[in-house]
Amino acid sequence: MALMDTRPKILLVDDDPDLVELYQSVLGQLPSRPEIRTANSGQRALAMLASEPFRLMVCDLKMPKVDGLQVLSIVRRKYPQLRTVAMTSVVDEQFRSRAYGLGVDLFWHKPATEQEVQMFLECIESLLGQESETGFRGIQSKSMVDLIQLECISQSSSVLHIINGALTAKIWILDGEVVDAEAAEQRGEPAFQTTLSWRTGSFETLPAEPSRPRTIFKSYNALLLESAQALDESKVQYQSEKSTELQQPAALLSQINGLEFVLALTPGEAEPKLARGLENPKAMAAWAMQSLESFGELGEKLQAGPLENLSVLGPQRHVSLVPKGDIHFCAGWTNKMSIQDITESMKKVLALWRC
């Protein structure tokens, strides 16, 4: 009698045959020795899921005809117990937001280094070992802020159980607002700030606890801005006089309604003078400077005068850009704010530096 193969099965979905071969080899290194099947299109993947059971699906997001997000949307409805991993080589916050909004367990930029490959394998192995009734969100470096933002933006109610080696913490979210946190002997805001300072770890998404007493009353935007400030201050041992002038009003930023992030930029310099509320400020700074330069040049060609401000409305957040002499400002706002609200609130940001 032949023994039944009890190894977990992984479905790897990507239209690039070279990458399929590469990641099939990488996943073959997992300790659980999973059986790895492949599909070169979204249609093929859905057909295979309908014909045989899988423990986990790793799906590329950029594919022709039926893209990865469409596949993940269908899979989440038809196979809610299937673990899902979204893979992409495109650095795009909207991809991350949409993927987590569909309920994926892990969002991962395709690993390029040996360390990233090892981290990827550890997360995949953890997903294969999780029981179906609990959720797991794998994380890459510096993604805890993203996770909390996505839970809050989607108006979720849940308890995030964070594990960092021997350390554990919990963050309670109710209807998109952070209501409580615990870490070791701390509770409330101090516990929240401590948890966000952790650089690595894993998450479990536990059922919501609506009766949890509330100890945190600030908006999640304010909490994340304050956390970013605390992390920056813990790293900086010395600042120039100019930088110190910029840092002084930063503590007041959390009091500005709807503000998600702010950057203070100096033309010609890659490093922002000030960065609050962003995990990757360099990328946003580069985009901001390029946009200001492009629209400034357009204004000159049209003889419309110097650019005073620029507002960009997006589905996830709004962004405003304001050049002010030697320092240019870029601020992100919640997508619920109107142009009028952004204009008035941006005046408060600028007033902090007496521009």
N, C-alpha and C positions, 0 to 999 in steps of 0.2 A: 504494500500500500504506500502510495506517495504521500509524503508529509506536506501539509498545507503551508505555503509561504506566508508567514505572519509579519514580514517586514512592512513598514509604512510605505505607501506609494506617493510619489511626488509627480505632479504634472507640470512640466516646464514649457511655457508658451512664449515663443519669440520667432519672428519671421526671418531673422538673420541666422543662417545655418552655421556660420563660424562661431557665433556667440552661443548657440545652442550646444554645440560640441564642447566649447570651453566650460560652460556652466554645468553641463552634464558631468564632466570630469571633476569639477570643483565639488559639486554636491555628492559625488561618489566617495569623498573623503569623510563624510559624516560618520560618527561612531555607530549610529543606528543602522548603517548600511541599507538605506532605503532603495526601493525599486524606483527607477526614474524613467518616466515616459515623457515623450516630447510631442508638441504640436506646433506647426509653423503658421497657424492662423487662429483667429478667434473662433471661426466657425468650426474648425477641426477640434479645438479644445472643448467647446460645448458638446459636440457629438461624443467625444470620449468620456466626458463627465456623465453623460446620460446612459452610457453603456457599462461603466464599471466604477467602483468606489475609489476615491482618493482621500488621503489624509490632508494633503496640502497642495496648493497651486501657486507657482511662481510665474507671474505674468508681466511681460513687457508692456509699457503703456503706449508706445508709438508703433502702431501696426496699421497696414492698409485695410480698407473696407470696414471691418469691425475692430475698433481700437481697444486697447486694454481697459480703459475706463468703462466702456460699454460691456465688455466681458465681465468685469468685476461687478457691475450693477446687476446683470442677469444672474450671476453666480450667487450673489448675496441673497437674492429673492428665492431662487430655486434650491440652493444647497447651503442653508444657514450654518450648518455645522462644519463646513469645509474651511480650513485655515487658508488665508490668502495673503500673498506677498506681492506688492507692486514694485516693479523694477523700472528704472529709467536712467538714461544718461543725460537727460535734460535737467538743468538746475532751474526749477520753476516752482515758486511757492504755491501757485494755483493748482499745479498737479498734486502737490502734497495735500493741500486742503481738500480738494475734490476726492482724492483717494481715501483719506481718513474719513471724509464725510460718507463714503460708501461702506465704511465699516471694515476696511482692510486691517489685518493684524500687524503688518509691517510695511513701511514705505522705505525703500532703499535706493540710493544712487549706486549704479553699478560699480562694484569695488574695483579699484585700480592698483592698490598697493597690497603687499603681503599682509599687513596689519588689518586692512579693511576686509580682506578675504576671510581672515580668521574671525573677525567680529561678526561677519555675515554668517559664517558657518555656526557660530555659537548661538546666534539668534534663531536660525533655522532649526537647529537641534532642540532648542527650548520649545519652539512651536510644535514640533513633532511629539514632544513629551507631555504637552499640556492636555488636561482632560477637556472634553468638548464643552462642558458647562461653564467654563471660565474663559475670560478673554485675556489676551496678551498683546501688548504693544511693544515690539522691539524698538530700540532707539539707536541712532547713530550719535556721534559726538555732538553735544550742544543742541539737543532736540527737545528737551523737557519743556522749554517755553512754548515751542510750537504745539506740543501736545495739549497743554493747558489752554492755549488760545483756541485751538480747534474744538475742544470740548465746550468751551464757553460760547464761541461763535455759533455753534450748532444748537445752543440752548439745551445741552444735555444735562441729565441728572445721573450722577454716578459717584463712586468712591474710587479714587486712584490709589492703589497700593504700590508704593515705590520701594524697590529693593536695591541697595547699593552695598554689596558684600555683606558684612555683618550688620549693617545699618538698615533700618526700615522706617517708613513714614507713610502717612495717609493724608490725602487731600479730599475733602468732601465738596462736591459741586452739586448745586440744586438750581435747575432751570437756568443754566448758563452763568451762575454766580458762585464764586468760591465762598463757602460759608464757614469752613473750619479746617484745621490742619493739625496734625500731631507728628512730632519727630523726637524720639527719645523722651526726655522729660519736658520738652517744650510743647506749647499749644498756641493756636491762633497765628497771628502774623509772624512772630519769631520762628515758629515751626515751619511756616511756608517759606520764609526767606532762607532758612537753613537747608531745606529740601532742594530749592532751586540752585543752591551753590554746588550740589553734587554734579560731577561731570559725566559719570557713567552709571549704568544700572539697568534695571528692567522694570516694566510696569504690568500690573494686573488691573483690569477694569472690573470692579466689583459692583453688585447691585446698589442702587441708590438707597439712602437712608433719609427719607423726608423728615423724620422726627429729630434729626440731629440738631442740638442747640447751636445757634449761630454765635460765633466769636469773632468773625471777620466781617466788617461792614463796608470796606472799601471796594470799588469796582476792580475787576481783574486787571484792567488796563493800568490802574494806579499801582496795584501790587507788583505787576511785572516791571513797570518803570522803576519802582523803588528797588526791586531786586537787582536790576541791571546796574543801578547806581551803586548799590552796596558791593557788588562784585567788582566793578571798576575801581572803586576806592580801595578795596582790599589789595588790588594788584599794584596800584600806582604808589610809588615811594617818593617820587619827586616830580614836580610839574613846573614848567616855566611860568613866568608871571602872567603871560597872556592866557595860557591854559587854565591857570588858577581862576582868572576872571570869568572864564566860561563855565567852570565847574560850580561856582558859588550859587547861581540861581537854579541849578539842576534839581535840587530837592523840591522846588515848587512846581515842577512840571507835572507831577502826579495829580495836582489839584485842578488841572485844566481838563474839562470834560471832553471825552471822546478822543483824546490824544493817545495814540498807540506807540509811536516812536518819534524821535527827533534827532537830526544830525546837524552839526555846525561844520561847514566845510571852508577850506581855504583854497582858492584856485591854484592849480599846479601842484598840489600836495595829495598823495594817495590816501594818507591817513586822516580821518576826520578829526577835527579839534575836539568834538564832543559827539558821543554816540550813546543814546539811551533807548532801550527797548527792542534792539535788533540783535539777532544771533550772528548775522553776517553783514556788518555795516559797510565793509569795503565794496561789496557788490552794489548795494543801494547808492553809496556815495558816487561810484563811477557812473551809474545811470543818471543820477541827479545832475552831475556836472556836465555830462554829455547833452542832456536835455536842455539845460540852461544855455549852453553854448549854441546849440542848434537853433533854438527859438530866438536867442539874442541876435544871431546872424540873420535870421528871417526878418526880424523887426527892422534891422538896418537896411536890408534890401527893399523892404516895403516903405522905408522912411517913416515908420510908425513910432519912432522914439525908443528909448531904452526899455527893456523888459522890467516890469515892476513885480509881477507875481504870475504864477502859473499853477492852475489846479487841474488834477487828473482824477476822474471818477472811475472807479473799478468795482467789480462785483464783490471782492473780498474786503477792500479798503480803499479810501481816497488818499491822495497824496498832494501836498502843496509845496511849491518851490518858490523861494523868495531870495533874490540877490540883494545883499546889503553891503556895499562897499567891499572891504577886504574879507568879509565873511558871508557865505551864502548858507541859507537854511533850507532843510528838507524835513517835512513833518508828515507822518502818517495818521490818518483819522479813521474812525469806524465808518462803515458804509451807510450808517443810518443818518449821518450828518448831511445837511444841505450846504450849498455853496455859501449861503449867507452865514451859517453857523461856523463853517471853516474859516471864512474871512475874519470874523470877529474873534474866534479863538486863536488864530494865527497872530493877531495883534497882541494878544497876551503873551504868546511865546516870545515875540520880538521885544516886547516891553521889558522882559526879564533881563535883556542885555542892553536896554536903553538905546535901541537902534534908531 
